[in-house]
Amino acid sequence: MTNGRTGESWEQIEAIVGQGDAAALDSFLDTLSPAEVARAVSRLDDESQAAVLTLLEPGDAADLLEELTDAQGADILEELSALQAAAIVDEMESDERADVLAELDDEDAEAILAKMDPEEARDARQLLAYPEDTAGGLMVTEFLCFSQSLSVADVLDDLRRNVERYSDYSVQYAYVLGDTGTVVGVLRLHDLVLSPSNAPLTSVMIANPLYALVTTPLAELEQLFDRYTFTGLPVVDEKGQMVGVVRRADVEEAQGERAEEALMRFGGIIGGEELRSMSVASRAFRRLSWLIVNLALSLGAASVILVYKDTVEHIIELAFFIPVIGNMSGCSGNQAVAVSIRELTLGLIQPRDFVRVLIKEAQVGVLNGLALGLLLGTVAFIWLHDPVFSLVVGGALAANTLVALGLGGLVPLALRKLKADPALAAPLAVTTIADMCGFFLVLSMACAFVVGAL
């Protein structure tokens, strides 16, 4: 509850933003889980999303952005001025900051970097220079390090003096550096606190620790963290100097993102991650690009049936298009499956959101159905010069694309409601049902319009 308001979380956020009550907004967001925050913000329009960030303090706005996907965060930052965006990005963790900036156009990212704190901007540019699937691209640059010449008392005094600065660090270890900046030891805070004040760090640290190079790929990092129980590893550059820390949690997150990308590619979503909060035109293009290629491949595979044209002279033309329509509709449905599974995983949708999912998929289905139907109908007309037959096959593909997208969006929600795994069951179910609907549509339309016209 918040100030007696009722309704969905995003509706309450809209009401608070409309009143310009920053304190109420901050308090309300604190009552939501991270998944619900992401879900609520994704339901707001661009103007409301930007208003939320500008109403919050930069640090709170940065925390909110870190709850969203990188693509969502970048989209919202694009609605702000470079100065407003820079104040928020300055407050983000170094790795999160680099990930969001990488999603922006180069021009927008550079405009924000130019307005940022010079030291923070320098760190961001350093991280942006590394591939995202390497230790350099995954590391954070906030870490504690001390010279090997110091004592335990010196370190404890430094921690007390900089308690506010270090409070935002994810501190598990401190690192002991040699004169040239190389890592010579790892200092567990437990050992630090329980050691005599006059003890040198070299007597308390764990000497010769494992480390990763900035170029160490994700696969090797996975193996290191599987083998050892470390929560983080120091990262060194080509000169051997420590430049950051790669955390187990970030490696595991990168593993999950790679698996999600594989699922999206399997479903035919190209050009990066897709969420239903994106514009209809953008989402349609991401899917349509792959579908047009697949349409050409499907036409080639189906042409084998033409070998039997003399055997079934009166129906061979229709038989040629049936597998094309079934295959294309199945592919469209599995694209929607991939997006629904992703949004379920991120907590952006729940099984009860079937109406919203259906509407969103119907919007894309109309655009892609018309585009694919027009292309297939054109192929049929060029081949047979029969406008009625061309309208039948093109219309059947357009209608079945709409049906398949609705199925693809809703079946994962139904399976989740039934406690089944959408990733395993949804693609097969959608493909099979889409095929059945496609065969019914094309055959019934042909019976009504083609056969009836003979």
C-alpha positions in Angstrom: 0.0 0.0 0.0 1.1 3.6 -0.6 -1.0 6.6 0.4 -4.2 4.6 0.0 -3.6 4.1 -3.8 -4.9 1.0 -5.4 -4.4 -0.7 -8.8 -1.5 -2.2 -10.6 2.0 -1.1 -9.6 2.7 0.8 -12.8 -0.6 2.6 -12.4 0.4 3.7 -8.9 3.8 4.8 -10.3 2.0 6.9 -12.9 -0.2 8.5 -10.3 2.8 9.4 -8.1 4.8 10.8 -11.0 1.8 12.9 -12.0 1.9 14.5 -8.5 5.6 15.0 -8.7 6.1 13.4 -5.3 9.7 12.2 -5.3 9.6 10.9 -1.7 6.5 8.8 -2.3 7.9 7.4 -5.5 11.1 6.3 -3.7 9.1 4.8 -0.9 6.8 2.9 -3.2 9.6 1.5 -5.3 11.2 0.2 -2.1 8.1 -2.0 -1.5 8.4 -3.8 -4.8 10.7 -6.7 -5.6 13.3 -6.2 -8.3 11.3 -8.3 -10.8 8.1 -6.3 -10.1 10.1 -3.0 -10.5 11.2 -4.2 -13.9 7.7 -5.3 -14.9 6.1 -2.0 -13.7 8.6 0.2 -15.5 8.2 -1.8 -18.7 4.5 -1.0 -18.7 5.1 2.8 -18.6 5.3 4.9 -21.8 8.5 6.6 -22.7 7.5 9.9 -21.2 6.6 8.3 -17.9 9.8 6.2 -17.7 11.9 9.4 -18.2 9.8 11.2 -15.6 10.5 8.4 -13.1 14.3 8.8 -13.5 14.2 12.6 -13.3 12.1 12.6 -10.2 14.4 10.2 -8.3 17.8 11.2 -6.9 20.6 10.1 -9.3 21.7 7.3 -7.0 18.2 5.9 -6.7 17.7 6.2 -10.4 20.9 4.3 -11.0 19.7 1.5 -8.7 16.4 1.3 -10.7 18.3 1.1 -14.0 20.3 -1.8 -12.7 17.1 -3.7 -12.1 16.2 -3.5 -15.8 17.8 -5.1 -18.8 20.6 -3.2 -20.5 18.4 -2.6 -23.5 15.6 -1.2 -21.4 18.0 1.1 -19.4 19.5 2.4 -22.6 16.1 3.2 -24.1 15.1 5.2 -21.1 18.4 7.1 -21.0 17.8 8.1 -24.6 14.7 10.0 -23.5 16.9 12.2 -21.1 19.3 15.0 -21.8 22.9 14.1 -21.8 23.5 16.0 -18.5 20.6 14.2 -16.8 21.7 10.8 -18.1 25.3 11.4 -17.1 24.3 12.2 -13.4 22.6 8.8 -13.2 25.2 6.8 -15.1 27.9 8.3 -12.8 26.2 6.5 -9.9 26.0 3.0 -11.5 28.4 0.2 -10.8 31.2 0.3 -13.4 30.2 -3.0 -15.2 26.5 -2.1 -15.3 27.4 1.4 -16.6 29.5 0.0 -19.4 26.8 -2.5 -20.4 24.1 0.2 -20.6 26.4 2.6 -22.6 27.3 -0.2 -25.0 23.6 -0.5 -25.9 23.4 3.2 -26.9 24.4 4.6 -30.3 28.0 5.8 -30.3 26.9 9.4 -30.6 24.5 9.2 -27.6 27.0 7.3 -25.5 29.8 9.9 -26.2 27.5 12.7 -25.4 26.8 11.2 -22.0 30.4 10.3 -21.4 31.4 14.0 -22.1 29.1 15.1 -19.3 30.2 12.5 -16.7 32.8 12.8 -14.0 36.1 12.6 -15.8 37.4 9.7 -13.7 34.2 7.7 -14.1 34.1 8.4 -17.8 37.7 7.2 -18.2 36.8 3.9 -16.4 33.7 3.5 -18.6 35.8 4.0 -21.8 38.3 1.5 -20.5 35.6 -1.2 -20.0 33.9 -0.4 -23.3 37.2 -1.2 -25.1 37.1 -4.8 -24.0 34.9 -7.5 -25.6 31.9 -8.1 -23.4 32.6 -11.9 -23.1 36.1 -11.4 -21.6 37.3 -10.7 -18.1 37.9 -7.1 -19.1 34.4 -6.7 -20.3 32.8 -8.3 -17.2 35.0 -6.8 -14.4 34.2 -4.0 -12.0 36.7 -1.3 -11.4 35.6 -0.7 -7.8 37.9 -2.7 -5.5 40.1 -2.3 -2.4 43.8 -2.4 -2.9 46.7 -1.5 -0.6 50.5 -1.4 -0.9 52.5 -4.3 0.5 54.5 -1.9 2.6 51.5 -1.1 4.9 50.5 -2.6 8.2 47.1 -3.9 9.4 46.6 -0.7 11.4 47.2 1.4 8.2 44.5 -0.5 6.3 42.0 -0.3 9.2 42.5 3.4 9.5 41.9 3.8 5.7 38.7 1.8 5.9 37.4 4.0 8.7 38.3 7.3 6.9 36.7 6.2 3.6 33.7 4.3 5.0 31.2 6.3 2.9 33.2 5.8 -0.3 33.7 2.1 0.2 30.1 1.5 1.3 29.0 1.1 -2.4 31.7 -1.5 -3.1 30.9 -5.2 -3.2 33.7 -5.9 -0.7 34.8 -9.5 -0.1 38.5 -9.2 -0.3 41.2 -6.5 -0.5 44.2 -6.9 -2.7 47.8 -6.3 -1.9 49.9 -4.7 -4.7 53.6 -4.6 -5.3 55.5 -1.5 -6.2 54.6 -1.8 -9.9 50.9 -2.4 -9.3 51.1 -6.2 -9.7 48.9 -8.4 -7.4 51.1 -10.0 -4.8 48.4 -11.1 -2.3 44.7 -11.3 -1.4 43.6 -10.0 2.0 40.5 -11.6 3.5 38.7 -9.0 5.7 38.2 -11.7 8.4 42.0 -12.1 8.7 42.5 -8.4 8.6 40.2 -7.6 11.6 41.5 -10.5 13.7 45.2 -9.7 13.2 47.5 -7.6 15.4 47.5 -4.0 14.4 51.3 -3.8 13.9 51.4 -6.9 11.7 52.5 -6.2 8.1 50.1 -7.0 5.3 52.6 -9.5 3.8 52.2 -11.7 6.9 48.4 -11.7 6.8 47.7 -11.9 3.0 47.3 -15.0 0.9 50.4 -14.8 -1.4 50.6 -15.5 -5.1 46.8 -15.6 -5.8 45.1 -16.7 -9.0 44.2 -13.9 -11.4 42.6 -13.5 -14.8 43.9 -11.5 -17.7 41.7 -8.8 -19.3 41.6 -11.1 -22.4 40.5 -14.2 -20.5 37.4 -15.5 -22.3 34.1 -16.3 -20.6 34.5 -20.1 -21.1 37.8 -20.1 -19.1 36.3 -17.9 -16.3 33.4 -20.4 -16.0 36.0 -23.2 -15.6 37.9 -21.2 -12.9 34.8 -20.5 -10.9 33.6 -24.1 -11.2 36.9 -25.3 -9.9 37.4 -22.8 -7.0 34.9 -21.3 -4.5 36.1 -17.7 -5.0 33.5 -15.0 -5.1 35.9 -12.9 -7.3 39.2 -12.9 -9.1 41.6 -10.0 -9.7 42.0 -9.0 -13.3 45.3 -7.7 -14.7 46.2 -6.0 -17.9 49.0 -6.8 -20.4 51.5 -5.1 -18.1 50.5 -7.3 -15.1 48.9 -4.4 -13.3 45.6 -4.9 -11.5 42.7 -3.1 -13.2 39.6 -4.7 -11.8 37.8 -7.7 -10.3 35.6 -10.2 -12.1 32.9 -11.6 -9.8 31.4 -15.0 -9.8 27.9 -13.5 -10.0 28.7 -11.6 -13.1 30.2 -14.7 -14.8 27.0 -16.6 -13.9 24.9 -13.8 -15.3 26.9 -13.8 -18.5 26.4 -17.5 -18.8 22.6 -17.1 -18.5 22.6 -14.3 -21.1 24.5 -16.5 -23.5 21.9 -19.2 -23.0 19.1 -16.7 -23.6 20.7 -15.5 -26.8 21.0 -19.0 -28.0 17.2 -19.5 -27.3 16.4 -16.2 -29.1 18.4 -17.3 -32.1 16.7 -20.6 -32.1 13.4 -18.7 -32.2 14.6 -16.5 -35.0 14.9 -13.2 -33.0 17.9 -11.3 -34.4 19.5 -7.9 -33.7 19.7 -8.4 -29.9 17.2 -8.9 -27.1 13.5 -8.1 -27.7 10.9 -7.0 -25.2 7.3 -6.2 -25.8 7.8 -2.6 -24.5 9.8 -1.9 -27.7 8.0 -0.3 -30.6 5.9 -2.5 -32.9 7.9 -1.5 -36.0 11.2 -2.4 -34.3 10.0 -5.7 -33.1 8.4 -6.6 -36.4 11.6 -5.8 -38.3 13.7 -8.0 -35.9 11.5 -11.0 -36.6 10.7 -10.3 -40.3 14.3 -10.1 -41.3 14.9 -13.8 -40.4 11.4 -14.9 -41.6 12.0 -13.6 -45.1 15.2 -15.6 -45.3 13.4 -18.6 -44.0 10.6 -18.1 -46.5 13.1 -18.4 -49.3 14.5 -21.6 -47.8 11.1 -23.1 -47.3 10.2 -22.4 -50.9 13.3 -24.2 -52.0 12.6 -27.2 -49.8 9.0 -27.4 -51.0 9.9 -27.3 -54.6 10.8 -31.0 -54.4 7.1 -31.7 -54.5 7.0 -30.4 -58.0 8.6 -33.6 -59.2 5.2 -35.2 -58.8 3.3 -32.6 -60.8 2.4 -35.1 -63.6 1.0 -37.5 -61.0 -1.3 -35.1 -59.2 -1.9 -32.6 -61.9 -4.8 -30.8 -60.4 -3.6 -30.4 -56.8 0.2 -30.2 -57.1 0.2 -26.5 -57.0 -1.6 -26.4 -53.8 0.5 -29.2 -52.3 3.6 -27.1 -53.1 2.5 -24.3 -50.8 1.1 -26.3 -47.9 4.5 -27.1 -46.2 5.6 -23.5 -46.8 2.6 -22.1 -45.0 3.0 -24.7 -42.2 6.7 -24.1 -41.7 6.6 -20.3 -41.9 3.7 -20.2 -39.3 5.6 -22.5 -37.0 8.7 -20.2 -37.2 6.6 -17.1 -36.4 5.0 -18.9 -33.4 8.4 -20.0 -32.0 9.7 -16.4 -32.2 6.8 -15.4 -29.9 7.6 -18.4 -27.7 11.2 -17.2 -27.3 10.1 -13.7 -26.2 7.4 -15.0 -23.8 10.0 -17.3 -22.2 12.5 -14.5 -21.8 9.9 -12.2 -20.3 8.7 -14.9 -17.9 12.3 -15.5 -16.8 12.9 -11.8 -16.2 9.6 -11.4 -14.3 8.3 -8.9 -16.8 5.1 -10.9 -17.4 3.1 -13.4 -15.4 0.6 -16.1 -16.5 -2.3 -13.7 -15.8 -1.0 -11.2 -18.4 -2.5 -13.2 -21.4 -4.6 -10.2 -22.7 -1.6 -7.9 -22.9 0.6 -10.6 -24.5 -2.2 -11.4 -27.0 -2.6 -7.8 -28.0 1.1 -7.2 -28.4 1.6 -10.3 -30.5 -1.5 -9.5 -32.6 0.0 -6.1 -33.5 3.2 -7.8 -34.8 1.2 -10.6 -36.4 -0.8 -8.2 -38.5 2.3 -6.6 -39.9 4.4 -9.7 -40.4 1.4 -11.7 -41.7 0.6 -9.1 -44.4 4.2 -8.8 -45.4 4.8 -12.6 -45.7 1.4 -13.2 -47.3 2.0 -10.6 -49.9 5.4 -12.1 -50.7 4.1 -15.7 -51.0 1.0 -14.5 -53.0 3.3 -12.7 -55.4 5.4 -15.9 -55.9 2.2 -17.8 -56.6 0.9 -15.2 -59.1 4.2 -15.0 -61.0 4.2 -18.8 -61.3 0.5 -19.6 -62.0 -0.9 -16.2 -63.1 -4.0 -17.1 -61.1 -5.1 -14.1 -58.9 -7.7 -16.2 -56.9 -5.2 -18.9 -56.1 -2.6 -16.3 -55.2 -5.0 -14.6 -52.8 -5.8 -18.0 -51.2 -2.2 -19.0 -50.4 -1.2 -15.5 -49.4 -4.3 -15.0 -47.2 -3.8 -18.4 -45.6 -0.2 -17.5 -44.6 -1.2 -14.1 -43.4 -4.1 -15.5 -41.2 -2.0 -18.4 -39.9 0.9 -16.1 -39.0 -1.5 -14.1 -36.8 -2.8 -17.3 -35.2 0.7 -18.7 -34.7 1.9 -15.5 -33.0 -1.0 -15.6 -30.6 -0.3 -19.2 -29.8 3.4 -18.6 -29.4 2.8 -15.7 -26.9 0.2 -17.5 -24.9 1.3 -21.2 -24.8 4.3 -20.5 -22.5 2.1 -18.6 -20.1 -0.4 -21.5 -20.0 2.5 -24.0 -19.5 3.9 -21.9 -16.6 0.5 -21.8 -15.1 0.3 -25.6 -15.3 3.8 -25.8 -13.7 5.3 -27.2 -16.9 8.6 -26.0 -18.4 7.8 -23.6 -21.3 11.3 -23.9 -22.8 10.9 -27.6 -23.4 7.2 -27.9 -24.3 6.2 -24.6 -26.0 8.1 -24.8 -29.3 6.9 -28.3 -30.1 3.3 -27.5 -29.1 3.2 -24.2 -31.1 4.8 -25.7 -34.2 2.3 -28.7 -34.2 -0.8 -26.6 -33.6 0.3 -23.9 -36.2 0.8 -26.6 -38.8 -2.7 -28.0 -38.2 -4.2 -24.5 -38.4 -2.2 -23.8 -41.5 -3.4 -26.9 -43.3 -7.0 -26.2 -42.3 -6.9 -22.6 -43.5 -5.3 -23.2 -46.9 -7.4 -26.3 -47.7 -10.7 -24.8 -46.6 -10.0 -21.5 -48.4 -9.0 -23.4 -51.5 -12.1 -25.5 -51.4 -14.3 -22.4 -51.1 -12.6 -20.2 -53.6 -10.5 -22.2 -56.0 -12.5 -25.4 -56.4 -15.7 -23.5 -56.4 -14.5 -21.3 -59.2 -13.7 -24.3 -61.5 
